[in-house]
Structure formats: C-alpha cells, structure tokens
C-alpha cells in the first residue's frame, strides 16, 4: 500500500513540474503603429493604399502582395539595405533585411504591423555571405552563424536591429504623413 501511494505521489509530482512556456526565449522583432483619422473604414483603406506609394512603396524591393478590400487589409513586402557600422571590412555582413508589412484599415484608424524581419548576407562577398537570419527583439538564439564568432554575430544582430528599427520608423512617419495628406482630399 505504501509503495502504491509513493508511486501515485511520484506521478503527481512529475506532472506538477513547470513546463517551458512558448513565450520563453527570443521573440522575433515586430514593429507596430497606428494612424488615427476621422474617416470611415473604406476611406482609411483608400488613404492607406495611396500612402503606400509615398512610403513603403519607395523602399527597395517593395511590392504589394495582397489587397483585400473585403477585409480592408493591405499586405506587402520591402527591404532595408544593410551595411554594418561595426564591421566595415566584412563585405559578407552587408546585405538586406527583408520585412513584411500588414496594414489593417478600421473605422477611425489604420493599424500597421511590420514583422518577419530577416537578414540575408551579400552573395557577392569574396568569403561568402554571412546570413544572420531572423531579427529578434532582444538577444538572439545561441545558434551559430556560419563564418563569424558568437560575439560578432551578436554585435551584428544588435546593429541590424537598431538600423532596421530606425529606418522603418522613418518610413512609418512618411506613411502617417501621406495618410494625413490623402485624408484631406477625401473629406
């Protein structure tokens, strides 16, 4: 009886061990913003589509991938050309940071979400490209980056995150400004 009780208690204790949460560890970088305007959902959608051309549409490699008028959603992709401010002699660390843009029009506002930021190294570098991959909000995972040490990969990642965030913030300002200009013609 004592052995059965001990086994039962052991089974319950094993189940009570905390499990790792899906939120533990590095999280990919996501940049969000909202533009509030006193317009209807359809007018916000039209203004956002117009503002795309003067903001995200001017970025390298920019293109609209989905214009869903039934859900008032606009999706596109663009990129930021990257050159390391710390590793000037390593042309392999140059390259592009691609990102996805999702614009959701609602009554009175427009939600903008930038995600899937990912670095691809310079394919023409003599020593080959250095692909850092996904850009994270904080520390990157401990996975090695071929061609560089962990410390160098961490510094590159921080530099990429800072440059991409600063650049995309400027593009978001242009987008918000273009939305406000477009909304003035819709009243």
C-alpha positions in Angstrom: 0.0 0.0 0.0 2.8 2.3 0.9 4.6 1.6 -2.4 1.4 2.3 -4.4 0.9 5.6 -2.5 4.6 6.5 -3.2 4.2 5.8 -6.9 1.0 7.8 -7.1 2.6 10.7 -5.3 5.6 10.5 -7.7 3.3 10.6 -10.7 1.6 13.8 -9.4 4.9 15.4 -8.6 6.2 14.8 -12.2 3.1 16.4 -13.6 3.5 19.4 -11.4 7.0 20.3 -12.8 6.6 23.6 -14.7 6.8 23.4 -18.4 8.6 25.8 -20.7 6.3 28.5 -22.0 6.1 29.3 -25.7 6.9 32.9 -24.7 10.2 31.9 -23.1 13.3 32.7 -25.2 14.0 35.0 -28.1 11.0 36.6 -29.8 11.1 37.9 -33.4 11.1 41.7 -33.8 7.7 43.2 -34.5 7.1 46.9 -35.0 3.5 48.2 -34.7 2.0 51.6 -35.1 -1.4 53.2 -35.7 -2.6 56.2 -37.6 -5.9 57.8 -36.3 -8.0 59.8 -38.7 -11.7 60.7 -38.6 -12.7 58.7 -41.6 -14.7 55.6 -42.4 -13.1 52.2 -42.9 -13.3 52.4 -46.7 -11.8 55.9 -46.7 -9.0 54.8 -44.4 -8.3 51.8 -46.7 -8.2 54.2 -49.8 -5.9 56.6 -47.9 -3.6 53.7 -46.8 -3.3 52.4 -50.3 -2.5 55.8 -51.6 0.1 56.4 -48.7 1.8 53.1 -49.6 3.2 54.6 -52.8 4.8 57.5 -50.9 6.3 55.5 -48.0 6.8 51.7 -48.1 6.3 51.6 -51.9 9.5 53.6 -52.3 11.6 51.1 -50.4 14.0 48.7 -52.3 12.1 45.6 -53.5 8.8 46.9 -52.3 5.6 45.4 -53.7 2.1 44.8 -52.7 1.3 41.2 -52.2 -2.4 41.4 -51.2 -5.1 44.0 -51.5 -8.1 42.5 -49.7 -11.0 45.1 -49.9 -13.5 42.7 -48.3 -11.4 42.7 -45.1 -9.8 46.1 -45.6 -6.3 44.7 -45.4 -3.2 45.5 -47.4 -0.1 43.4 -47.3 3.3 43.9 -48.9 7.0 43.3 -48.6 10.1 45.6 -48.7 13.7 45.6 -47.6 16.3 47.7 -45.9 19.8 47.7 -47.4 22.2 46.8 -44.6 25.8 47.8 -44.1 27.4 47.1 -40.7 28.5 50.2 -38.8 30.9 47.9 -36.8 32.4 45.6 -39.3 33.5 47.9 -42.2 35.9 45.4 -43.7 33.5 42.5 -43.9 31.5 42.8 -47.1 29.9 39.4 -46.3 27.9 41.0 -43.5 26.3 43.5 -45.8 23.1 42.5 -47.5 19.4 43.1 -47.0 16.9 42.9 -44.2 13.5 41.9 -45.7 10.3 42.6 -43.9 6.5 42.1 -44.3 4.0 45.0 -43.9 0.4 44.4 -42.9 -2.0 47.4 -42.9 -5.4 46.9 -41.4 -8.0 49.6 -42.0 -10.7 50.2 -39.4 -13.2 53.0 -38.7 -11.2 55.9 -37.5 -7.7 54.3 -37.6 -5.2 52.2 -39.5 -3.1 49.6 -37.8 0.4 48.9 -39.3 2.4 45.8 -38.4 6.0 45.2 -39.6 7.2 41.6 -39.0 9.2 38.8 -40.4 12.4 40.8 -40.4 15.2 38.6 -41.7 18.8 39.3 -42.8 20.4 37.8 -45.9 24.1 38.4 -46.4 25.9 39.7 -49.5 26.0 36.9 -52.1 28.9 38.6 -53.9 31.3 38.7 -51.0 34.7 37.0 -51.6 34.4 35.0 -48.4 30.8 34.2 -48.9 27.7 35.7 -47.3 27.0 35.9 -43.6 23.3 35.3 -43.1 22.2 36.3 -39.6 18.6 35.3 -40.3 15.6 36.4 -38.2 16.0 39.7 -36.3 14.8 39.4 -32.6 13.6 42.0 -30.1 16.4 41.1 -27.6 19.1 38.5 -27.5 19.3 36.2 -30.5 19.3 32.4 -30.0 22.6 30.7 -29.4 22.5 29.0 -32.8 25.8 29.6 -34.6 26.1 31.9 -37.6 28.5 30.3 -40.2 31.5 32.5 -40.8 31.6 34.5 -37.6 32.0 34.1 -33.9 29.1 34.2 -31.5 30.2 37.7 -30.2 30.5 39.1 -33.7 27.1 37.6 -34.6 25.5 39.2 -31.5 27.0 42.6 -32.4 25.8 42.3 -36.0 22.4 41.3 -34.8 22.2 44.3 -32.4 23.4 46.6 -35.2 20.8 45.2 -37.6 18.0 45.6 -35.1 19.0 49.2 -34.4 19.4 50.2 -38.1 16.2 48.4 -39.2 14.1 49.9 -36.4 15.4 53.4 -37.1 14.8 53.1 -40.8 11.4 51.6 -40.5 10.4 54.3 -38.0 11.2 56.9 -40.6 9.2 55.1 -43.3 6.3 54.9 -40.8 6.5 58.6 -40.3 6.3 59.1 -44.1 3.3 56.7 -44.2 1.4 58.6 -41.5 2.1 61.9 -43.2 0.9 60.6 -46.5 -2.2 59.2 -44.9 -3.0 62.6 -43.4 -2.4 64.3 -46.8 -4.6 61.7 -48.5 -7.4 62.0 -45.9 -7.5 65.8 -46.5 -8.7 65.2 -50.1 -11.3 62.7 -49.0 -13.5 64.9 -46.9 
